Amino acid sequence: MKHVVVVGAGLAGVRSVEALRARGFAGRITLIGQERHRPYDRPPLSKAVLLGDADSSFVDTDLSALEVDFWAGVSAKALRDGAVETTEGDLGYDGLVIATGAEPITLPGDGPQHVLRTLDDAHELRALLVPGARVAVIGAGWIGAEVATAARRAGCAVTVIEAGEAPLAHALGPELGARTTGWYEGVDLRLGTMVHEVREGGVELVGGEFVDAHVVVTGIGVRPAVEWLASAEIDLHNGVVTDEHLRTSLPNVVAAGDCAAWWSRRFQSRLRVEHWDTALHAPEVAAATLLGEDAVYDPVPYFWSEQFGHMLQYAGHHPAGERLVYRGEPEGKWSACWLTAGDTLAAVLAVDRPRDLVQGRRIIEAGHRLDAERLVDPDVALRDCVV
């Protein structure tokens, strides 16, 4: 293998480059990035950057020292056998890493709406969050809650419009999401409310009501950025389909990060996780597989969110659980644990209880059974619930 092309210059892309070099690959590497910025982390965009605590989140890497040919501001248009068609011409490869991430979903309407996915998005939105501004946030998921947090801190009048029964209902279910509704004090939280379209000056709801807003932020999710692969002979289903080695259906092609839907041995299901931890660690396996090593990607998925003064940390895959057990009351620090039929831990959400997250993640990795009666006592350490 003489030339590896990495499509996507986010965290997954740059970590793929680093992993290839760390494994001794001495051939040519070309990194293609749609944005003109050098690679950066995305989680701080909705946290430190949007809050004004930082101006950037560039990844600490030296592409020159890694001898990488970085094509900034270049987009992949199509994939053919042995070549990537780009906006700057065709680029042949011997090995290919697909790390194109995901793109925000927007709503219908001719009015201006903002999303939060890129560094430029964060800077543009931060400039609009000024005292007295009326801000409509569509979606009370992870991004929506973090944007609402920043807008309230900036002194904006915030309306959050959520189609589900509770915040985080789509991500974690309405029962658990209902525990977070009290955090929205000072925010006009509209639950069970659908948006018809975004118009100039605000948002029209289904039913005709109009919500006035100087700024509309859409945070209703993302979709994998794989449209450029539509004409390729590659298996696509909710992203780029891979096996547990992150190998795609095409020879010498792997995928990592938000766009990869990989097979999880641990949970016996196909997962696609849109979080930083996946982009950080999956490239190690992708690079090893591309170089002929026998590596398996089988993590306990992990992510975190900071909203309304609370730190939320999650590990696992809660759809694998059959019942939900709480540790602590919603007025204080609490955790939620999803248990399987055999009382093993499928997932844990820790709210201001970082120790539960650390211990829970280890328990999931080990596959230990838990004593459900002890588990409900928040004064009992999670590790002491193992049987």
N, C-alpha and C positions, 0 to 999 in steps of 0.2 A: 504494500500500500504506500503510494507516494504522495497523494494529495487528499486531505480531508477538508471538506467544506462544512462549516457550521452555519446553519441558517437561523438567525435570531441572536441578537447581541444583548439579551437580558442576562439575569444571573445564571440561568441554566446554560446559556450559550458560552459565557465566559468561563464558567466552571468546567464545561466540557473541554475547552481549550487547555485549561490548566491540568486537567486529569490526563489528557493525551500526552502532554509533555512530561508529566510526572511518571508516566508509564514507559517512557523512553521513546516515544514516537518522534523521529527526527525529520520526518518529511515536511512537506509544505502544508500549512494550515491557512485557510481563508475564512474569516469571520464576517458574515453579512448582517448588517443592522439597519433596520428601517429608519430609526431616528439618527439625527446627526450628533447626538450626545455620545460620549463614551459610556460604557456599561455602568448601570447603577441599580441599587436595590429599590424595589417598589413599596414594601411595607411602610417606610418612613414618609411616603408621600401623603398618606392620609393621617399621619400622626405628626412627627416633628416638623416636616416641611409645611404642611397646611396650617399648623398652629403657629408658625413663624419661629420655631426654635432652631431651625436649620434651613439652609438654602439649597442643599443638594444631598445626595446619598450615593455618590459614586463608589463603585466597587474598588477596593484597594488591590489593583493588579496592574502589572506593567506589560502591556501587549507587545511593546518593542522588544523587551527582554525575552519574551516568549517566542519571538520571531513569527508573529502573526500578521498576515496581510489583512488589515481591518478595512472593510468597505462600509463606511458610514453613510447614511442617507440613501441606501440602496434597498430595494424591495425584491423579494422573490416573486416571480409571476407564474411559473409553472415548473413541473419536474418531468424530465424525460429520462430514458435509460442512460445513466451515466453523466447527466448534465442538469444543472439548474439554470432555468431561464430567468434572468434578472432585468431590472430596468437599465442596467449598464451592459447588457449582452449576456451571452451564454457562458457558463462556467462549468467545466468538466470536473469530475471527482472520481476517486477510487473508493472513498468512504464518505458517508453523509450523516450528519447529526441534525435532526429536525428539532428546533427549540424555539418555535415562533410564538409560543405563549397563547394569549387569549385577547379578545377584543370586547369592549363594553357593548352591551345591548342598549339601543336608544329607543325612544318612544315616537309615535307619529306626531306630526304637527310642524308648522313652519316657524314656530317661536324658537328663540335661542335656548338650548339646553346644554349644560356642562356635564362632563363625565370626569372621573378621576382615575386615570390609568398611567399617564406619563408625567414626567417632570414638568413639562410645559403646562399640562393640565393643572398641576398643583399650584404652580406660580400664578397662572391666570385666575384660578378660583380664589386663591389667597388674597389677591388684590381686590376682589369684589366683596369679601367678608368684612364689612366695615360697620361700625355701630349704627343701628337704626335700619340697616338694610333688611328688607323682607326676603327671606330665603325659603323656597319650597324644595324639600328633599323628597324625592320619589323613591320609596323603598326603605324599609327599616331593617335591612340585613346588616352585614358587617360594615360595608363601606358607608351605607346610609347613616348608621348610628355614629360612626366616627366623624363624618362630615357634619352631622347635626351637633356633635360635641364641640367641634371647632367653631361652628357658626355661633353657638350660644356663648362660648368663651369670648368671641369677638364682639359680642353685644348686638347680634342680629336678632330679629324677630323670626323664629323658625317654625315652619309647619312641616311635619313629616307625614307623608301619605303612603299608607301600606295596605296592599290588597289582602293580606292575610289577617288572621284573627289576633295576632300578637306580633311584636317585634321578633325577629329571628325565627318566625314560624316555618319558613321554607327551609332554613338551615338545620334547625334543631327540633322543630315541632311546636305547636301552639301552647301545649302545657308548660313546657320549660320557658318558652318565650314570654309567657304571661308574667313570669317572675321578674322581668326587666321593665315592665311598663311603668313602675314607680320611678324609674331613673329619668323619665322624660318630663319631670317637673319644670314648668316654664316653657315647654314646647307644646304646640298645638298638634297632638298626635291623632291622626285620623286612621283608625283601623277598619278593615273590611271595606276599603274605599278604592275604587278603580279610577284610573286616569283615562279620559277619552283622547285628549291630545294636548300638546304643549303649544300655547299661543303667545303672541306678543303680549308681554305684561303679566304672564302667569300661566296657570294650568286650568284647563276645563275638565271637570270630573264627569264620569258617567252619570247621567241624570241631569246635567246642565249647569250645576254650580260652578262658579269661577273662583279660583283662589288667586288673589293678587300676589305677585312676587317680582322683585327686582332681579332675583337670581333663581334659576331652576337647575337643580342638580339631579341627574338621573343615576340611581344606583340600584338597578334591578337585576344585576348579574352580568356575566360575560359568556361568550361562546369561544370555543377553541379557534385559533386563527389558522385554519387549514383550507380556506377557499382556493389558495394557489395550488393545492394538490388535487383539485376536483377532476382533472383530466388524466391524472397519473394512475398507474396500475398498482395502487396501494390501498390497503384495507383501512377505511375510515368509518368510524361509528362513535359519535361523541368524542371526536379527536382522532389522533393517529393510534390505531390499535397495535399494541405490542404484546409480547409474551413477558414472562417474569424476568427475562434478561434485557428487556427494553428493545428487543429486536423487532423490527416491523416485518411486513409481508414481502418487502423487497430485499434482495441481497445487499449486504454491506450498507444498510441504512438502519439507523437507530433513532429513537425519539426520547426526549426528556422534558420535564417541566409541565407547565399548564396544559400543553397541547397533547400530552401523551396519556392514553387510556391503557394502563398496564394490568396484567393479571396478577392478583395478589394470592400467593399461596396461603398466607395467614388467614385471610378472610374468605377465601374461595369465591372471589368475585372480581369483576373488573372495576378498577378505581381510576378516577381522574381527579386529582387534588390540585386546587388552584391556590397553593400557598407556598410561602418562601422556603420552608423546610424541604419541600419536594424539589424545588429548583436548585437548592443547595447540594443535596445529596445524591439525587438520581444520576447526575452526570458522571459520577465515579463509576457506576455500573454500565452506563451507556458507552463510555470510553473503553472500559475493559472488554465489553462484548465486541465492540468494533475492532479491537485489536486481537480478537481470538481467544480471550480468556473466558473462563467459566464463572461468571458472576451473576448473582441473583439480587434483584431489588424487591425487598419484602419488608418495608418499614412499618412502624406504627405511626400513621400520619399525625402531624402536630401543627398547630397554629395558635396564634394569640391575637387579641384585640383589646384596644384601650378605648373605653367609652364611658362618658359621664362619671369620671373619677374611679372607675372600676377596671381591674385587669382580669380579662377572661383568657383562660388557657385551656386548650382542648387537645386530647390525644385519643387515637383509636378510630373506630368506624362504627358509629352507633346503630346503623341499620342492621348490624349483626346481632344486636341485643334484642331481648324480648320484653324486658320490664325496666322501669326507671325508678331509681332509689335516690332520695335526696339526703344530704348531710348538711344540716343547718337550715335556718329560716331565711327567707328572701330579704328580710330587713337587715341582715348582717352579712357575714362572710359565709359562703356556702359552696357546695359542690353537688354535681349530679353524676350518678354512675349508671351506666346501662349494663345490665347483666344478661347473659345468655341463659338458655334453659338449664344448662349445667352449672349455673352460678359462677361462670368465669366472667371476667371483666371485658366487655367489648369496647367501651369508650368511657372517658371521664371528662367532664367540664368543670374546671375549678374557677370560682369567682373570688378573687382576693385570697385564695388558699393555695399558694404555689407548691407547698409540700405535698398536697393531694395530687397535684399534677405530676410531680417528679416520681412519687411512689406509684401512682396509678399507671404511668407509662411503663414502668419496670414490670409491674404485675401483668399488664397486657402482653408484653414481650415474652414473659415466662409462661403465660397460660395458666396461672394459678387460679384455683377456686377460692371464693370468698364466703365468709359467714355473713349472710344478709342481715341477720339480727344485730350483729356488732357494727355492720357497715353504716346503719342509720344514725349511730351516735357520733357526732362530729368531734367529740373529745377523744375518740379512739383513732389512733393513727391507721391509715389505710393498710400499711404493711402488717399491722397487728390483726387485720381481718382475714388474713390468708389462712386457709385450713389445709 
